[in-house]
Amino acid sequence: MHRLWAIYPEFLELITQPGALAPLGIQTMPRTGMRRSPAVEARVGGQVNESIVTTGADGVATITVAGVLTKAFDSWLAWIGETQTTYAQVIQAAHAALNDPAVTGVKMVIDSPGGDVDGHEAAMEALSKLAAAKPLVVEAGMCCSAAAWLSFAAAKGNVAMASDGLGGSVGVIVTAHDMSARYAQAGIKPVVIASGENKAFFGTAGLPIEAKHIDNIRATLIDPAFAKFKAAAVAARGIAADAALFDGRVLTPDAAVAAGLVDFAGTSSEVSAWAGKRLSELIKSKNPAPGTNPGPKDKTMKATLEQLRAAFGDAAFCLAQLDAGATMEQAYAAWNAKRDAELKAANDARAKAEADLAAANAATAAAKAEAEKNKSDGQKPGTTGHTAPLQTGEPNGGGNADAKGTIETFLARVAKHEETCAKAVAWSKASKEDPAGLSAYLANGRKSLGLKSK
């Protein structure tokens, strides 16, 4: 299974290796459980972090994100003794804090190596909505990869990390074990029957993993996810797109401050005090003392750049909404409309490419069938049973009509033949007359679908 992770690699190795290698009799190091910061240790009662939000009498809600981040509860992580927090829990906690009128500010305590990419976007959206409405600060121990990504929901200036923590590891990763040599040694030959060459090559036990397979996974999974991660870091933290941290390096707290991922580093007690003071300042500025409050905020109030950036991350979109004087409600409506339009355009393009490829495949099949018929009838290769030659001006006529080898020349031949023949016959004739053009057409259809040309 191509499970895409944004996680500190050491934890990925400990999570995935035992299950993958145990069937081959390969023993790996025992799991000892994740070291947790004192702030998290005080709030996590077991290996499964079931309740992650609490609200104090001071109106501050604390959302605790501990252990591996997962889309849904992972029984394997529970079995090996690893703490986990699901993105569903994060979303539920964010909604609870947002909708509770007693909550005036939120502290998110993070001690996590990261986790799944799947499910992360929805959790980030929920936290961004919360941060746009109420002050949010982050108090971190370990805050790597997907966990660091979650911390981007807090505005710059509101993230602190304890000196015994770790940060960075910005990036995404997929792992698999090439056990083909071990299977061959055991005399086992896997047989996989799949609909396409890329359906089962990666992660199927016993099959060799080749460079072309790795390139496919990088292009379809790794690169798109990493582009989102990198864009979020650039937008939320103001980090340069060519910054060294994007090579995936792990950072100490001081290095994380220097790189721009966090704003303060100190001992656990210093970080807790800093986060509490910072949150108090933000709450005070958002809710001035009686006599200084200009009045309750309503839906007509224009969104600030900080609110837009925390909610959406897309710099161009945020600036456009700021220039338009949009409220947050209007910005959310515009964002949803933008995403719906992009999704529709992508689906339409894919449907067209699939239809074109299906038509080309049908034409190829028809050409093969006619060739077989001609062969059985004793005709010369390339004849169709018609004795009359095409007139001048048809695809193989005079002038410039003999041009071959491009999509345009191939489709021109198809169109000309369709004037006197059925569609399948027209495609068959054009395919035989201009095989190079047909190949170009098929290659273009595969490219539109994100496939490699054969």
C-alpha positions in Angstrom: 0.0 0.0 0.0 1.4 3.4 -0.9 0.9 5.1 2.5 2.3 8.6 2.2 4.0 9.9 5.3 5.2 13.2 6.5 7.1 11.9 9.5 10.5 11.8 11.2 12.2 8.9 9.4 13.4 7.0 12.5 9.8 6.6 13.6 8.7 5.4 10.2 11.4 2.7 10.3 10.2 1.5 13.7 6.5 1.6 12.7 6.8 -0.1 9.3 9.7 -2.6 9.5 8.5 -5.1 12.0 5.3 -5.9 10.1 7.0 -5.9 6.7 10.0 -8.0 7.6 8.6 -10.4 10.2 7.2 -12.9 7.6 10.7 -13.4 6.3 12.0 -14.1 9.8 14.0 -10.8 10.0 14.0 -9.4 13.5 14.1 -5.6 14.1 14.8 -3.5 17.2 12.1 -3.6 19.9 9.7 -0.7 20.2 10.2 1.3 23.4 7.5 3.9 23.0 7.9 7.6 22.2 9.5 10.0 24.6 7.0 12.6 25.5 7.5 16.1 26.8 6.3 16.9 30.4 3.5 19.1 29.0 2.1 16.2 27.0 2.9 13.5 29.6 0.6 15.4 32.1 -2.3 15.2 29.7 -2.0 11.8 27.9 -3.5 9.0 29.9 -2.8 6.1 27.6 -1.4 4.9 24.3 -4.5 6.1 22.4 -5.1 9.8 22.8 -8.9 9.8 23.0 -9.7 13.3 24.4 -7.4 16.0 23.1 -9.1 19.2 24.2 -9.7 20.7 27.7 -10.9 24.1 28.7 -9.7 25.9 31.8 -11.5 28.3 34.0 -9.5 31.1 32.4 -11.2 30.4 29.1 -8.1 28.9 27.5 -8.7 25.7 25.6 -5.7 23.3 25.3 -5.6 20.9 22.3 -3.0 18.2 22.8 -1.5 16.5 19.7 0.7 13.6 20.8 2.3 10.7 19.0 1.9 9.7 15.4 -0.7 11.6 13.4 -3.1 9.3 11.6 -6.2 9.7 9.4 -8.0 7.1 11.5 -7.3 4.9 14.5 -4.4 2.6 13.6 -4.6 -0.8 15.5 -1.0 -1.6 14.5 0.4 1.5 16.2 -1.7 0.7 19.3 -0.4 -2.9 19.3 3.3 -1.8 19.2 2.7 0.7 22.0 2.8 3.9 20.0 0.7 6.9 21.0 -1.4 8.3 18.2 -3.7 11.3 17.5 -6.1 11.1 14.6 -6.8 14.0 12.4 -10.5 13.4 13.1 -9.7 14.2 16.8 -7.9 17.4 15.8 -10.9 18.5 13.7 -13.3 17.7 16.5 -11.2 19.6 19.0 -10.9 22.6 16.7 -14.6 22.7 16.1 -15.3 22.4 19.8 -13.0 25.3 20.7 -14.3 27.4 17.9 -18.0 26.9 18.8 -17.6 27.2 22.6 -18.3 30.9 23.5 -16.5 30.3 26.8 -13.2 29.8 24.9 -11.3 33.0 24.4 -8.0 31.6 23.3 -6.3 28.2 22.4 -3.0 26.6 23.2 -2.0 23.7 21.0 0.5 21.4 22.7 2.4 19.3 20.2 4.7 16.4 20.8 4.7 14.4 17.6 7.1 13.1 14.9 4.5 13.7 12.3 2.4 11.0 10.5 0.0 10.5 7.6 -0.4 13.0 4.8 -3.8 11.6 4.1 -6.3 13.5 6.2 -3.9 16.3 7.1 -5.5 18.9 4.8 -8.9 18.7 6.5 -7.3 19.0 10.0 -5.2 22.0 8.8 -8.3 23.7 7.5 -10.2 23.2 10.8 -7.2 24.6 12.8 -6.9 27.6 10.3 -10.6 28.5 10.8 -10.1 28.3 14.6 -6.9 30.5 14.4 -8.8 33.1 12.2 -11.5 33.4 14.9 -9.6 33.0 18.2 -5.9 33.5 19.3 -3.8 30.3 18.9 -0.3 29.6 20.2 1.7 26.4 19.9 3.8 24.9 22.7 5.9 22.1 21.2 8.3 19.4 22.2 9.0 17.2 19.2 7.3 18.9 16.3 8.5 17.3 13.1 7.1 17.0 9.5 3.3 16.7 9.5 3.2 18.1 13.1 5.3 21.1 12.0 2.8 21.5 9.2 -0.1 21.6 11.7 1.8 24.3 13.7 1.6 26.6 10.6 -2.0 27.2 11.6 -0.7 29.6 14.3 0.4 33.0 13.1 4.1 33.7 12.9 5.3 34.9 16.3 3.1 32.4 18.2 5.1 29.1 18.1 7.6 28.0 20.8 9.7 24.8 21.2 11.2 23.2 24.3 15.0 22.7 24.3 14.7 18.9 24.5 12.5 18.8 21.4 13.2 18.4 17.7 11.8 20.2 14.7 12.1 20.2 10.9 12.1 17.0 8.9 10.1 18.9 6.3 9.1 16.6 3.5 7.1 13.5 2.6 8.2 9.8 2.2 6.9 6.5 1.0 8.7 3.3 1.8 8.7 -0.3 0.5 11.0 -3.3 0.8 12.3 -5.0 -2.3 12.3 -8.6 -1.2 12.6 -10.1 -4.6 16.0 -11.6 -4.0 14.8 -13.2 -0.7 11.8 -14.7 -2.5 13.9 -16.0 -5.3 16.3 -17.6 -2.7 13.2 -19.3 -1.2 12.1 -20.5 -4.6 8.9 -18.3 -4.5 7.8 -16.5 -7.7 5.0 -14.0 -7.1 2.4 -13.9 -9.9 0.4 -10.7 -10.1 -2.5 -10.2 -12.6 -3.2 -6.5 -12.8 -5.0 -4.1 -15.2 -1.9 -2.1 -15.9 1.9 -2.1 -15.5 1.8 0.4 -12.6 -1.1 -1.2 -10.7 0.8 -3.6 -8.5 4.6 -3.0 -8.9 5.3 -1.1 -5.7 4.9 -2.7 -2.4 3.8 -6.1 -3.7 5.9 -8.7 -1.8 8.4 -10.4 -3.9 8.3 -8.1 -7.0 11.4 -6.2 -7.8 11.2 -2.4 -7.5 12.8 -0.7 -10.5 13.9 2.9 -11.1 10.9 3.5 -13.3 8.6 2.5 -10.5 10.3 4.9 -8.1 10.0 7.7 -10.7 6.3 7.0 -11.0 5.7 7.2 -7.2 7.8 10.4 -7.0 5.8 12.1 -9.7 2.3 11.0 -8.6 2.6 11.0 -4.8 5.8 12.6 -3.5 6.2 15.7 -5.5 2.5 17.0 -5.4 2.3 16.5 -1.6 5.7 18.1 -1.0 4.8 21.1 -3.1 1.8 21.7 -0.8 4.0 21.3 2.3 6.6 23.7 1.0 4.0 26.3 -0.1 2.4 26.2 3.4 5.8 26.8 5.0 6.5 29.7 2.7 3.1 31.3 3.2 2.7 30.8 6.9 6.3 31.3 8.1 7.8 33.5 5.4 10.5 31.0 4.7 12.4 31.3 1.4 11.4 28.7 -1.2 15.1 27.7 -1.6 15.8 27.4 2.1 18.1 24.6 3.2 15.5 23.0 5.6 13.5 21.8 2.6 16.0 19.0 2.1 14.3 17.2 5.1 17.0 17.8 7.8 16.0 17.5 11.4 16.6 20.7 13.5 17.3 21.4 17.1 15.1 24.0 18.7 17.7 26.8 18.3 18.2 25.8 14.7 14.5 25.7 14.1 14.3 29.3 15.4 17.1 30.3 13.1 15.4 28.6 10.1 12.1 30.4 10.9 10.0 27.4 11.8 9.5 28.5 15.4 9.7 31.8 17.3 11.1 30.9 20.7 13.2 28.1 22.2 13.8 27.4 25.9 13.4 25.0 28.7 10.0 23.3 29.1 9.0 25.7 31.9 10.3 28.7 29.9 8.3 27.6 26.8 5.1 27.1 28.9 5.5 30.5 30.5 6.2 32.2 27.1 3.2 30.5 25.5 0.9 31.5 28.3 2.1 35.1 28.2 1.8 35.4 24.5 -1.7 33.9 24.5 -2.7 36.3 27.2 -1.5 39.3 25.1 -3.4 38.1 22.1 -6.6 37.6 24.0 -6.3 41.0 25.5 -5.7 42.7 22.1 -8.7 40.8 20.6 -11.0 41.6 23.5 -10.1 45.1 24.8 -11.1 46.2 28.3 -14.6 47.7 28.9 -14.7 51.3 27.6 -12.1 50.6 24.9 -14.0 48.1 22.8 -15.2 49.6 19.6 -18.1 47.2 19.5 -18.8 43.5 18.7 -17.3 42.2 15.5 -19.9 41.3 12.8 -20.0 39.7 9.4 -19.4 43.0 7.7 -15.9 43.4 9.1 -13.1 43.1 6.5 -10.6 40.2 6.9 -7.1 41.0 7.8 -4.0 39.6 5.9 -3.1 37.6 9.1 -6.6 36.0 9.2 -6.5 35.2 5.5 -3.0 33.8 5.6 -3.9 31.6 8.6 -7.0 30.3 6.9 -5.9 29.7 3.3 -2.1 30.0 2.9 -2.4 30.7 -0.8 -0.6 34.1 -1.0 -2.1 35.2 -4.4 -5.6 34.3 -3.1 -5.1 36.1 0.2 -3.9 39.3 -1.5 -6.8 39.2 -4.0 -9.4 38.9 -1.1 -7.6 41.7 0.8 -7.7 43.9 -2.2 -11.4 43.1 -2.7 -12.2 44.1 1.0 -13.7 40.6 1.6 -15.0 39.5 5.0 -13.9 36.0 6.2 -17.3 34.6 5.3 -16.9 36.0 1.8 -13.3 34.7 1.5 -14.4 31.2 2.5 -17.2 31.3 -0.1 -14.6 32.4 -2.7 -12.1 29.7 -1.7 -14.7 27.0 -1.9 -15.9 28.2 -5.3 -12.2 28.4 -6.5 -11.5 24.8 -5.4 -14.8 23.5 -6.9 -13.9 25.2 -10.3 -10.4 23.7 -10.2 -11.7 20.2 -9.4 -14.3 20.4 -12.2 -11.7 21.6 -14.7 -9.3 18.7 -13.7 -12.1 16.2 -13.9 -13.2 17.5 -17.3 -9.7 17.3 -18.7 -9.2 13.8 -17.4 -12.5 12.7 -18.9 -11.6 14.1 -22.3 -8.2 12.5 -22.2 -9.8 9.1 -21.2 -12.3 9.4 -24.0 -9.6 10.2 -26.6 -7.5 7.4 -25.4 -10.4 4.9 -25.6 -11.2 6.0 -29.1 -7.6 5.6 -30.2 -7.5 2.1 -28.6 -10.7 1.2 -30.4 -9.2 2.4 -33.7 -6.1 0.3 -33.1 -8.1 -2.8 -32.3 -10.2 -2.2 -35.5 -7.0 -1.8 -37.5 -5.6 -5.1 -36.1 -8.9 -6.9 -36.8 -9.0 -5.6 -40.4 -5.4 -6.6 -40.9 -6.2 -10.1 -39.8 -9.2 -10.2 -42.1 -7.1 -9.0 -45.0 -4.5 -11.7 -44.2 -7.1 -14.4 -44.1 -8.6 -13.2 -47.4 -5.1 -13.3 -49.1 -5.0 -9.6 -49.7 -1.8 -7.6 -49.6 -0.9 -5.9 -46.4 -2.4 -2.4 -46.3 -5.3 -3.0 -48.7 -8.8 -2.7 -47.5 -10.9 -4.4 -50.2 -11.5 -1.2 -52.0 -10.1 -1.2 -55.6 -10.7 2.4 -56.4 -7.8 4.7 -55.3 -8.6 7.8 -53.2 -9.0 10.9 -55.2 -6.6 13.8 -55.1 -7.1 15.9 -52.0 -7.7 12.9 -49.7 -5.1 12.0 -47.0 -3.0 10.0 -49.4 -3.7 12.2 -52.4 -1.6 14.9 -54.0 -0.2 18.2 -52.8 0.6 18.5 -49.1 -1.9 15.7 -48.1 0.9 13.1 -48.0 2.2 14.6 -44.7 2.5 12.0 -42.0 3.7 11.5 -38.4 1.8 14.1 -36.4 -1.5 14.2 -34.5 -2.9 16.7 -36.9 -2.1 14.7 -40.1 -3.5 11.5 -38.4 -6.8 13.2 -37.4 -7.1 14.9 -40.8 -7.0 11.4 -42.4 -9.6 10.1 -40.0 -11.9 13.0 -40.8 -11.5 12.6 -44.5 -12.3 8.9 -44.4 -15.3 9.5 -42.2 -16.9 11.3 -45.1 -17.3 7.9 -46.9 -16.8 5.3 -44.2 -18.0 4.3 -40.8 -16.0 5.7 -37.9 -14.3 2.5 -37.0 -13.3 1.9 -40.7 -12.1 5.5 -41.0 -9.8 5.1 -37.9 -8.6 1.8 -39.2 -7.6 3.2 -42.6 -5.9 6.3 -41.1 -4.0 4.0 -38.6 -2.5 2.0 -41.5 -1.8 5.0 -43.6 -0.1 7.0 -40.9 1.1 4.7 -38.1 3.5 7.4 -36.8 0.7 9.8 -36.5 -1.4 7.2 -34.5 1.6 6.7 -32.2 1.8 10.4 -31.6 -1.9 10.6 -30.8 -1.7 7.7 -28.4 1.3 9.2 -26.6 -0.5 12.5 -26.2 -3.5 10.7 -24.7 -1.2 8.9 -22.2 0.5 12.1 -21.3 -2.9 13.8 -20.6 -3.7 10.9 -18.2 -0.3 11.2 -16.4 0.9 7.9 -17.9 4.3 7.1 -19.4 4.5 6.3 -23.1 5.3 2.7 -23.8 
